[in-house]
Amino acid sequence: MTTETLKLATRGSDLALRQAASVRDRLSSRRLGVELVEVETTGDQIRDELIHRLGKTGAFVRSLDEKVLAGELDAAVHSMKDMPTERPEQLVVAAVPERGPAGDVLVTPAGDTLDDLPEGATVGTSSLRRRAQLLAERADLTVEPLRGNVDTRIEKLLAPTLQHEHQERHEAEQERKEHAGEDDSDYEFPYDEDVEAWFNGLSELQRRAMEREPDTEFDAIVLAAAGIERAGLAHHVETVTLDTDRFVPAPGQGALAVTAVDGDLARTIKDRLDDPQTRAETTVERTILAELGGGCVAPIGVYARLEGAVVHTTVRVLSRDGDEEITVSRDLPAQSHISAARELAAELADRGADDLIAAAKRDAGAADDDAATAREGEDA
């Protein structure tokens, strides 16, 4: 390895840059200079498709790794849950830093729980896994697609509530002006501040939400807890943590991965950045995902936690409508966690997970065909 500055590829979204900056800072503190280089990915370019239709898997990964393989950049930072299980042989996951929170959170304007939501409430997510898990808990919910960066999704949620409150405050202020000077009036202004003072007290996120014209009014949305935390929004929104035993996270959720060409640089990055516990946990999760072969087209949750000599692992495979599922929790021996993960995946397949995944793939193919037909009709 040379002493030159390491060029680290990253997506250009605010969250991706924050994640890459955390890797840069940790490497820099270990005497390795790093320059972040933004790369636009296929997932960034195609904004009108759901995540599971963006080239199936790897829509946010391949463009960065191609730069590394071509020698244009030295390494790349990814959200591990976005990474396809099949990878180029010469490219390795050089390091897996310590994991953030792995689970999902429910975000609502008022901090409601899932049980608090009204019957037929509209919940936003573009994740097939989250959609299926939500419907498995509450079949009455209307789950609508939601894309965008973390802050964009939150703005779409908050916009209707803030705009409605703005309108009500404005009307109350107009009514107060109409009653001005009427000594016998019993009118009482319902707010403790006027519209201007209220608006000035909003956060930047809330002000941006005020300017949005969302086409769907969401009662709640579901996001990764790590995404909200890393985006610096944890103190700006009301969240309820969802139980990871039922809302089993996506494999690798909350973890980052640094990829590089196999060699001295990859080993140097591993020595300075890798967290053995996180690597073991995410290896179990991704091994099970690879063995099952669900990719991004089937609702699969896998969550592993290293606890002493065992890796406690929960797997939940569902139908896309949440009506059917195969679920198992198992303690796998830490010393043979990879082979044990493969055996668990084989057991799940025998118990019916294969059938659910095959059905999900057929549904995904039919949905893609319908979308293509609709586009052809629009072109005509």
ZAPA-18833 format. One record per residue: x, y, z of N, C-alpha, C in turn; residue number from 1. Coordinates in steps of 0.02 Angstrom, whole numbers. Each point is the difference from the previous one (the first is absolute). Layout:
BEGIN
SITE       nu       nv       nw      cau      cav      caw       cu       cv       cw    nr
SITE        X        Y        Z        X        Y        Z        X        Y        Z   NUM
...
% end
This chain:
BEGIN
SITE       nu       nv       nw      cau      cav      caw       cu       cv       cw    nr
SITE       41      -60        0      -41       60        0       43       62        0     1
SITE      -19       51      -39       37       63       -2      -25       45       56     2
SITE       34       56        9      -19       49       52      -45       54      -30     3
SITE      -22       -8      -62      -43       49      -31      -69       -1       33     4
SITE      -38       54       -9      -67        5       29      -46      -51      -33     5
SITE      -37      -37       40      -47      -50      -24      -62       35      -27     6
SITE      -19      -16      -62      -60       29      -30      -59      -47       12     7
SITE      -48       25       39      -56      -41       24      -64       20      -36     8
SITE      -31      -47      -36      -61       14      -38      -60       -1       45     9
SITE      -47       45      -13      -62        4       38      -55       29      -44    10
SITE      -62      -18       14      -56       34      -31       -1       72       25    11
SITE      -37       42      -36       -1       71       17      -57       22       45    12
SITE      -43      -46       22      -54       19       45       28       22       67    13
SITE      -39       39       37       23       26       64       17      -58       47    14
SITE      -43      -51        2       12      -57       45       63      -37      -21    15
SITE        8      -13      -65       59      -36      -24       64       38       16    16
SITE       -2       65       -8       59       41       15       17       -1       75    17
SITE      -52        0       41       12       -4       72       31      -67       18    18
SITE      -26      -54      -31       27      -67       14       73       -4      -23    19
SITE       13       25      -60       68       -2      -26       47       43       43    20
SITE      -26       56       24       41       44       42       19      -35       65    21
SITE      -46      -41       27       17      -37       61       56      -50      -12    22
SITE        0      -31      -59       54      -46      -18       65       39      -10    23
SITE       -5       56      -37       59       42      -11       32       21       66    24
SITE      -42       23       47       26       25       64       34      -55       40    25
SITE      -28      -60       -2       30      -55       38       66      -22      -31    26
SITE        3        0      -66       63      -18      -33       53       55       10    27
SITE      -23       63       -3       46       56        9       30       -1       70    28
SITE      -40      -19       49       25       -3       69       51      -56        8    29
SITE        4      -44      -49       49      -55        1       54       12      -54    30
SITE       12       63      -14       56       22      -43       -7      -25      -72    31
SITE      -62        2      -25      -11      -16      -70      -41       57      -31    32
SITE       31       39      -43      -34       56      -31      -54      -23      -49    33
SITE      -58       33        1      -56      -21      -41      -32       61      -35    34
SITE      -15       -9      -64      -38       50      -38      -65      -32      -23    35
SITE      -57       32       15      -64      -26      -23      -14       22      -71    36
SITE      -22      -47      -42      -16       14      -70      -72      -22      -13    37
SITE      -43       47      -19      -70      -15      -12      -10      -33      -68    38
SITE      -41      -52       -1      -15      -37      -61      -76       -7       -5    39
SITE      -28       17      -58      -72       -9      -10      -14      -72      -19    40
SITE      -50      -31       30      -16      -70      -12      -64       -6      -40    41
SITE      -13      -62      -22      -62      -14      -37      -61       17       43    42
SITE        3      -17       64      -55       14       45      -13       74        7    43
SITE       52       42       -5       -9       72        5      -30       28      -64    44
SITE       16      -31      -57      -22       25      -65      -74      -15      -13    45
SITE      -23      -59       23      -69      -21      -14      -43       15       61    46
SITE      -40       51       -5      -36       24       59      -73      -19        2    47
SITE      -26      -32      -53      -71      -14       -2      -15      -75        7    48
SITE       48      -39       23      -11      -71       10       11      -18       73    49
SITE      -34      -51       23       10      -24       68       68      -34        5    50
SITE       25       -3       62       67      -26       12        8      -70      -29    51
SITE      -51      -44        9        9      -69      -21       -2       -8      -76    52
SITE      -15       53      -37        1       -4      -73       63       31      -30    53
SITE       43       27       41       59       34      -26       56      -50      -13    54
SITE       -8      -38      -54       50      -50      -16        2      -55       51    55
SITE      -56      -10       34       -9      -51       52       45       15       61    56
SITE       65      -11       -4       43       16       56       61       37      -26    57
SITE       31       39       43       63       32      -18       -8       66      -36    58
SITE      -61       29       -1      -10       62      -37       41       57       29    59
SITE       15       -3       65       39       53       32       73      -20       12    60
SITE       20      -58      -27       65      -27       16       46       -6      -60    61
SITE      -25      -26      -55       43      -20      -56       40       58      -29    62
SITE      -30       58       -6       35       57      -30       62       18       40    63
SITE       -4       -5       66       57       15       42       54      -54       -7    64
SITE      -21      -63        3       48      -55       -4       35       -3      -68    65
SITE      -36       19      -53       31        1      -66       59       49       -3    66
SITE       -7       56       35       55       49        3       61      -30       36    67
SITE      -15      -40       52       55      -32       38       33      -54      -43    68
SITE      -40      -41      -33       29      -53      -42       41       28      -57    69
SITE      -21       58      -26       36       31      -56       64       36       23    70
SITE       10        4       66       59       33       26       -6       76        3    71
SITE      -59       27      -14      -11       72        3       -3       24       73    72
SITE      -28      -43       44       -5       16       71       25      -60       40    73
SITE       17       11       63       33      -52       39      -49      -45       38    74
SITE      -54       28       24      -48      -39       40      -67       36       -3    75
SITE      -52      -34       25      -67       29       -2      -37      -15       65    76
SITE      -44       45       20      -41      -10       60      -72      -13      -21    77
SITE      -29      -53       28      -69      -18      -16      -40      -11       64    78
SITE      -66        9       -4      -45      -28       50       -3      -75      -15    79
SITE       16      -40       49        6      -72      -14      -65      -31      -24    80
SITE      -57       25       23      -63      -30      -22      -14       11      -74    81
SITE       35       47      -31       -9       13      -72       43      -45      -43    82
SITE       47      -36       30       49      -37      -39      -28      -67      -24    83
SITE        9      -16      -64      -20      -66      -25       44      -54       31    84
SITE      -27      -60        7       39      -55       31       51      -27      -48    85
SITE      -10        8      -66       50      -21      -50       45       58      -18    86
SITE       65       -9        6       47       55      -10       58      -23      -44    87
SITE       34       47      -34       59      -17      -40       54      -33       44    88
SITE       32      -51      -27       49      -39       40       57       43       26    89
SITE       23       47      -41       59       39       20      -16       55       51    90
SITE      -66       10       13      -21       52       47      -19      -31       66    91
SITE       25       27       55      -16      -28       66      -31       54       45    92
SITE      -37      -23       50      -22       46       53       59        7       47    93
SITE       37       54      -10       62       10       38      -14       11       74    94
SITE      -54       36       14      -15       15       70      -74        9       11    95
SITE      -22      -21       58      -69       11       23        6       37       67    96
SITE      -10       66        0        6       37       63      -54      -20       50    97
SITE        8       22       61      -49      -16       52      -70       22      -21    98
SITE      -48      -43       11      -68       10      -25      -38       53       41    99
SITE      -44       37      -34      -47       43       34      -62      -39       18   100
SITE      -54       34       22      -62      -36       15      -26      -37      -61   101
SITE      -20      -63        9      -17      -42      -58      -74        3      -18   102
SITE      -42       21       46      -72       -7      -10      -33       57      -38   103
SITE      -67       -6       -5      -42       50      -32      -36       42       52   104
SITE      -21       59      -21      -41       42       43      -61       24      -38   105
SITE      -55        8       37      -61       30      -27        3       75       13   106
SITE       -9       39      -52        3       73        7      -69       28      -15   107
SITE      -27       39       47      -64       34       -9        6       72       22   108
SITE      -45       44      -21        4       69       22       -7        9       75   109
SITE      -36      -46       34      -13        8       71       31      -54       44   110
SITE       41      -45      -29       31      -52       39      -45      -58       16   111
SITE      -49      -14      -42      -46      -55       11       34      -68       -7   112
SITE      -26      -50       35       23      -69       -9      -38      -31      -58   113
SITE       21      -59      -20      -35      -35      -54      -73      -14       19   114
SITE      -11      -17       64      -69      -13       23      -42       63        2   115
SITE       33       58        9      -37       63        4      -28       23      -68   116
SITE       30      -24      -55      -21       24      -65      -73      -18      -13   117
SITE      -38       44      -31      -71      -14      -13       -8      -57      -50   118
SITE      -59      -30       -1      -14      -54      -47        7       26      -71   119
SITE       35      -39      -42       10       20      -69       54       53       -9   120
SITE       40       13       52       51       52       -4       48      -14      -58   121
SITE       26       54      -28       48       -5      -56       71        4       26   122
SITE       39      -51      -14       70       -3       23       45       -3      -62   123
SITE       53       38        1       45        4      -57       64      -40        8   124
SITE       16      -40      -51       64      -35       -4        6      -29      -70   125
SITE       62       -3      -25       12      -33      -65       32      -68       10   126
SITE        6      -22       62       31      -64       15      -54      -55        0   127
SITE       11      -52      -40      -46      -57        0       -2      -33       68   128
SITE       58       -5       32        3      -31       67      -43       39       50   129
SITE       10       65        2      -39       40       48      -75       -2      -16   130
SITE      -17        2      -64      -70       -3      -20      -32      -65       25   131
SITE       33      -57      -12      -27      -64       20       -5       -5       76   132
SITE       50       24       35       -1       -3       74      -55       44       28   133
SITE      -10       59      -29      -55       44       22      -68      -33      -10   134
SITE      -10      -30      -58      -64      -32      -16      -11      -62       43   135
SITE       54      -34       18       -6      -59       43      -24       20       70   136
SITE       20       60       22      -22       26       65      -70       30       -4   137
SITE      -13       37      -54      -65       34       -8      -21       -1      -73   138
SITE      -42      -48      -16      -22       -9      -70      -42       58      -24   139
SITE      -25       43       46      -43       56      -21       40       59      -27   140
SITE       65        0       11       41       57      -21        2        6      -76   141
SITE        6       62      -24       13       13      -70       74       19       -6   142
SITE       39      -42      -31       72       12       -5       15       27      -70   143
SITE       25       61       -3       13       34      -64       75        9      -10   144
SITE       23        0      -63       72        8      -14       25       69       20   145
SITE       62        2       23       31       62       22       74       -3      -16   146
SITE       24       44      -43       71        3      -17       30       66       21   147
SITE       66        3       -5       35       62       16       50      -11       56   148
SITE       43       49       11       47       -2       56      -40        4       66   149
SITE       35      -13       55      -34       -1       65      -37       65       13   150
SITE       33       57      -11      -32       64       14      -59       11      -47   151
SITE        5      -21      -63      -55        8      -48      -61      -40       23   152
SITE       11      -60       22      -56      -42       23      -34       31       61   153
SITE       40       26       46      -29       31       59      -39       64      -19   154
SITE       27       38      -46      -36       60      -23      -67      -18      -31   155
SITE       -3      -54      -38      -63      -22      -31      -51      -19       54   156
SITE       24      -29       55      -44      -18       55      -26       62       36   157
SITE       44       47       14      -18       58       41      -39       53      -38   158
SITE        7        3      -66      -28       55      -40      -75       11       12   159
SITE      -44      -49       -6      -72       13        8      -18       28       69   160
SITE       30      -29       53      -15       23       68       22       71       11   161
SITE       60       17      -22       25       69        8      -40       49      -42   162
SITE      -16      -19      -60      -38       45      -43      -71       12       27   163
SITE      -30      -53       28      -66        6       31        3       47       60   164
SITE       52       -9       42        6       43       59       12       72      -21   165
SITE       40       10      -52       12       68      -24      -65       33      -22   166
SITE      -41      -38      -37      -64       26      -23      -45       18       59   167
SITE       -3      -43       50      -43       13       58       25       61       38   168
SITE       64        7        8       28       58       35      -14       64      -39   169
SITE        7       -5      -66      -14       59      -41      -73       21        6   170
SITE      -45      -48       -3      -72       16        5      -16       29       69   171
SITE       31      -28       53      -12       26       67       25       72        6   172
SITE       57       14      -31       28       67        3      -45       50      -38   173
SITE      -27      -22      -56      -46       42      -37      -63       14       41   174
SITE      -24      -51       35      -59       10       41       15       47       58   175
SITE       60       -5       28       19       45       54        1       73      -24   176
SITE       24       10      -60        1       68      -27      -70       26      -11   177
SITE      -46      -45      -20      -70       21      -10      -33       21       65   178
SITE       22      -31       56      -30       16       65       37       56       36   179
SITE       54       25      -29       39       52       32      -43       61       13   180
SITE        2       27       61      -38       60       18      -70      -14       24   181
SITE      -22      -63        0      -67      -17       25        6      -17       74   182
SITE      -17       49       43        9       -9       72      -43      -56       29   183
SITE      -59      -10      -31      -45      -51       27       10      -68      -32   184
SITE       52       -7      -39       11      -64      -34       25      -52       49   185
SITE      -25      -61       -7       25      -55       42       50      -43      -39   186
SITE       25       27      -56       48      -38      -40       66       -7       38   187
SITE       26      -61        0       65      -14       32       46      -32      -50   188
SITE       58       31      -13       48      -26      -49       27      -66       26   189
SITE       -6      -55      -39       16      -67       25       75      -17        3   190
SITE       43       46      -21       72      -15       -2       38       50       42   191
SITE       59      -21       23       40       44       42       50       43      -39   192
SITE       -1       -8      -68       43       41      -42      -31        7      -69   193
SITE       19       53      -36      -29       10      -66       34      -44      -52   194
SITE      -25        3      -62       25      -43      -53       75       11      -12   195
SITE       21       62       -2       70       15      -15       46      -28       54   196
SITE      -19        9       63       42      -25       55        1      -77       -2   197
SITE      -57      -31      -15       -2      -73       -4       45      -25      -56   198
SITE       -3       32      -59       41      -21      -56       74        9       15   199
SITE       17       55       33       70       13       17       27      -52       48   200
SITE      -44      -33       38       21      -50       47        7      -70      -29   201
SITE      -18       -7      -64        7      -66      -32       72      -16      -16   202
SITE       16      -64       -2       67      -21      -20        7        7      -76   203
SITE       61       -4      -24       12        3      -72      -37      -56      -36   204
SITE        0      -60       30      -35      -57      -28      -75       15       -6   205
SITE      -29       28       51      -72       15       -1      -16       55      -51   206
SITE       44       47       -7      -12       53      -50        2      -27      -71   207
SITE       47      -47      -12        1      -31      -66      -63      -41      -12   208
SITE      -24      -32       52      -62      -40       -6      -59       46      -18   209
SITE        0       60       27      -55       47      -14       -4       16      -75   210
SITE       55       -5      -35        3       19      -71      -18      -58      -46   211
SITE       -9      -60       29      -15      -59      -41      -74       -4      -17   212
SITE      -13      -33      -57      -69      -15      -20       -5      -76       -9   213
SITE       -4      -38       55        0      -73       -5      -64      -26      -33   214
SITE        7      -52      -40      -59      -28      -33      -34      -53       43   215
SITE       32      -19       56      -29      -48       47        6       28       70   216
SITE      -54       -5       38        2       23       70       11      -60       44   217
SITE       60       -5       29       19      -57       41      -17       12       74   218
SITE      -26      -51       32       -9        2       73       64      -19       35   219
SITE       42      -39      -33       64      -22       29       45      -24      -56   220
SITE       64       -4       15       48      -31      -46       46      -44       42   221
SITE       33      -48      -32       48      -43       35       69       11      -31   222
SITE       49       12       44       68       14      -22       49      -41       43   223
SITE       61       -6      -25       53      -32       40       22       48       55   224
SITE        6      -26       60       21       42       56       69       29      -12   225
SITE       45      -39      -31       68       24      -13        0       58      -49   226
SITE      -45       -2      -49       -3       54      -49      -19       66       32   227
SITE      -50       -2       44      -21       61       35       56       26       45   228
SITE       33      -46       35       53       20       45       59       31      -39   229
SITE       21      -33      -54       58       25      -37      -16       64      -39   230
SITE      -64       10      -17      -19       61      -35       -7       59       49   231
SITE        8      -13       64       -5       53       50      -71       24       12   232
SITE      -50      -45      -11      -70       20        5      -35      -32       60   233
SITE       36      -36       41      -31      -37       55      -37       46       48   234
SITE       24       62        9      -31       47       47      -52       45      -33   235
SITE      -12      -11      -65      -47       44      -36      -66      -35      -18   236
SITE       -5      -65       14      -61      -37      -17      -19      -45       57   237
SITE      -65      -18        2      -26      -45       51        4      -72      -28   238
SITE       35      -43       36        8      -69      -24      -19      -50       54   239
SITE      -22      -59      -23      -13      -56       44       40      -60      -26   240
SITE       42      -28       41       41      -57      -21      -43      -62       -9   241
SITE        8      -34      -56      -37      -61      -14       39      -61       23   242
SITE      -34      -47       31       30      -60       29       35      -41      -54   243
SITE       64      -13        8       38      -36      -50      -18      -74       -4   244
SITE      -37      -26       49      -22      -70       -4      -57       -7      -50   245
SITE      -39       53      -10      -55       -2      -49       19       40      -63   246
SITE       26       59       11       23       40      -57       75      -15       -9   247
SITE       12      -60      -25       69      -23       -7       35       41      -53   248
SITE       58       30       16       33       45      -48       25      -35      -63   249
SITE       15       40      -50       31      -27      -60       71      -23       17   250
SITE       25      -51      -34       69      -22       12       49       58      -10   251
SITE       42       11       51       49       53       -5      -24       69       18   252
SITE      -65        7       18      -26       67       15       37       30       59   253
SITE       16       64       -5       36       35       52       75       -5       -5   254
SITE       25      -42      -46       72      -10       -8       25       32      -65   255
SITE       62       19        0       34       25      -60       50      -51      -24   256
SITE       19        4      -63       51      -44      -28       47       42      -43   257
SITE       64      -12        8       51       33      -41       29      -52      -47   258
SITE       -9       10      -65       25      -48      -49       64       24      -31   259
SITE       43      -47      -18       64       17      -33       24      -62      -38   260
SITE       45       10      -46       31      -56      -35       43      -40       50   261
SITE       -5      -65       -3       38      -43       46       74       15       -6   262
SITE       32       12       57       72       16       -1       21       37       63   263
SITE       58       33       -4       28       33       59      -45       55       27   264
SITE      -30       40      -45      -43       55       23      -61      -28       37   265
SITE      -30      -52      -27      -58      -30       33       18      -24       70   266
SITE       59      -30        7       21      -25       65       14       58       48   267
SITE       27       54      -26       13       59       42      -65       29       25   268
SITE      -49        6      -44      -65       27       19      -33      -45       53   269
SITE        5      -65       -9      -29      -47       49       33        8       68   270
SITE       66        5        1       36        6       64      -21       63       38   271
SITE      -16       53      -37      -14       64       33      -74       15       12   272
SITE      -44      -41      -29      -70       19        1      -48      -56       18   273
SITE       20      -62      -11      -48      -56        5      -20      -14       72   274
SITE      -65      -13       10      -27      -20       65      -19      -74       -3   275
SITE       37      -44       34      -12      -72       -7      -71      -21       17   276
SITE      -31       30       51      -68      -19       19      -49       16      -56   277
SITE        4       61      -27      -45       20      -53       11      -44      -62   278
SITE       63      -15      -15       14      -43      -58      -32      -68        8   279
SITE        6      -30       60      -28      -66       11      -76        2       -7   280
SITE      -32       50       30      -73        5       -2      -26       10      -72   281
SITE       31       46      -35      -24       14      -68       19      -57      -48   282
SITE       53      -36       14       17      -58      -41      -54      -54        6   283
SITE      -25      -11       60      -55      -48       10      -61       23      -39   284
SITE      -17       63        6      -60       27      -33        5       -6      -76   285
SITE       55       20      -27        8        0      -73       10      -71      -27   286
SITE       28      -44       40        6      -70      -22      -69      -31       -7   287
SITE      -43       12       48      -69      -27       -3      -37       30      -60   288
SITE        8       65      -11      -32       33      -57       24      -30      -65   289
SITE       66      -10       -6       28      -28      -61      -24      -71      -12   290
SITE       -4      -40       52      -22      -69       -7      -74       -4      -20   291
SITE      -41       45       28      -71        1      -17      -12       29      -69   292
SITE       43       47      -20       -4       27      -68      -57       49      -10   293
SITE      -21       35       53      -57       45       -7       17       68      -29   294
SITE       62       22        9       19       66      -25      -46       55       26   295
SITE      -18       46      -44      -45       56       19      -72      -12      -22   296
SITE      -16      -60      -26      -66      -11      -27      -44      -41       47   297
SITE       26      -20       57      -40      -38       48        7       31       69   298
SITE      -54       -1       39        3       29       68       37      -46       49   299
SITE       63       14       11       42      -41       43       34       44       53   300
SITE       -8      -18       63       35       33       54       46      -49       34   301
SITE       62       20       12       49      -42       36       38       44       48   302
SITE        1      -19       63       34       40       50       41      -45       46   303
SITE       66       11        3       45      -41       40       35       43       53   304
SITE        7      -28       60       34       35       54       49      -48       34   305
SITE       64       19        0       51      -41       31       -6        7       76   306
SITE      -12      -55       34       -9        0       73       44      -55       29   307
SITE       61       18       18       47      -49       27       20      -51      -53   308
SITE      -15      -63       12       22      -54      -45      -51      -16      -53   309
SITE      -56       38       -2      -52      -14      -50      -19       64      -37   310
SITE      -29      -10      -59      -28       56      -38      -75      -11       -2   311
SITE      -37       39       40      -73       -7        2      -28       29      -64   312
SITE      -35      -41      -37      -22       18      -68      -75       -9       -8   313
SITE      -33       52      -26      -71       -2      -14      -10       11      -74   314
SITE      -40      -43      -31      -15        6      -72      -76        1       -9   315
SITE      -24       45      -41      -71        3      -16       -8        9      -75   316
SITE      -30      -49      -32      -14        2      -72      -75        3       -8   317
SITE      -25       49      -38      -72       10       -7      -21        0      -73   318
SITE      -65      -10      -10      -29       14      -65       -5       75       -7   319
SITE       -8       25      -61        1       72      -11      -60       35       32   320
SITE      -55      -37       12      -58       31       32        0      -12       76   321
SITE       50      -33       26        6      -11       72      -45      -54       28   322
SITE      -36      -36      -43      -47      -51       24       34      -64       21   323
SITE       57      -16      -30       35      -62       15       71       17       22   324
SITE       29      -43       42       69       12       21       32      -63       28   325
SITE       65        0       -4       42      -51       33       48       38       45   326
SITE       -2      -14       65       41       36       48       37      -49       45   327
SITE       63       15       15       39      -42       45       51       43       37   328
SITE       12      -17       63       54       30       39       45      -57       24   329
SITE       65       10       -6       46      -54       14       67       28       25   330
SITE       31      -34       48       68       17       22       49      -41      -41   331
SITE       41       34      -40       49      -33      -42       69        3       35   332
SITE       39      -52       -4       67        1       31       45       52      -34   333
SITE       29       44       40       40       54      -28       61      -26      -38   334
SITE       29      -56       23       61      -26      -32      -13      -27      -70   335
SITE      -62      -19      -14      -17      -26      -67      -62       35      -27   336
SITE        0       67        8      -61       38      -15      -18       -1      -75   337
SITE       49       -6      -44      -16        1      -72      -35      -66      -20   338
SITE       30      -56       19      -31      -64      -18      -67       -9       35   339
SITE       -5       25       62      -63       -5       36      -54       43      -33   340
SITE       20       57      -26      -47       44      -35      -27      -34      -63   341
SITE       45      -35      -35      -22      -36      -60      -49      -56       18   342
SITE       14      -35       54      -45      -54       21      -68       28       19   343
SITE       -1       58       34      -64       31       19      -39       21      -62   344
SITE       35       26      -49      -34       21      -62      -31      -61      -35   345
SITE       36      -56        1      -26      -61      -31      -62      -25       36   346
SITE        1        6       66      -58      -20       40      -60       45      -17   347
SITE       12       64       -5      -54       47      -17      -30      -16      -69   348
SITE       44      -16      -47      -22      -17      -67      -45      -61        2   349
SITE       20      -51       39      -40      -61        5      -67       13       34   350
SITE       -3       49       43      -62       15       36      -48       44      -40   351
SITE       20       20      -59      -46       38      -42       24       69      -21   352
SITE       58       21       24       26       67      -18       12        4      -75   353
SITE       24      -56      -30       12       -1      -72      -63       15      -39   354
SITE      -56      -28       22      -64       11      -35      -22       73        5   355
SITE        8       30       59      -18       70        8       43       45      -43   356
SITE       65      -15       -3       46       41      -41      -15       -8      -74   357
SITE      -14      -62      -21      -17      -12      -71      -64       38      -19   358
SITE      -49        0       45      -62       37      -13       13       75       -3   359
SITE       43       25       44       17       71       -1       35       20      -65   360
SITE       43      -45      -25       34       15      -63      -50        1      -58   361
SITE      -48      -46        1      -51        1      -53      -41       64        3   362
SITE      -19       21       61      -38       62        8       41       60      -24   363
SITE       65       -1       15       43       56      -22        4        2      -75   364
SITE        6      -59      -33        2       -2      -73      -64       25      -31   365
SITE      -57      -19       30      -64       23      -26       -8       75        9   366
SITE       24       26       56       -4       72       12       42       39      -50   367
SITE       60      -27      -14       44       33      -50      -32       -1      -69   368
SITE      -33      -56      -17      -34       -5      -66      -57       51       -4   369
SITE      -38        6       54      -55       48        2       26       71       -7   370
SITE       56       15       34       29       67       -4       24       15      -71   371
SITE       31      -50      -32       24       10      -68      -58       12      -47   372
SITE      -55      -39        9      -59        9      -42      -29       70        9   373
SITE       -2       22       63      -27       67       12       42       54      -33   374
SITE       67       -9        2       43       49      -32       -9        0      -76   375
SITE      -10      -60      -28      -11       -3      -72      -65       36      -19   376
SITE      -51       -8       43      -63       35      -13        8       75        4   377
SITE       41       23       47       12       72        5       36       26      -60   378
SITE       50      -39      -25       37       22      -59      -45        5      -61   379
SITE      -48      -47       -4      -46        1      -57      -47       60        3   380
% end
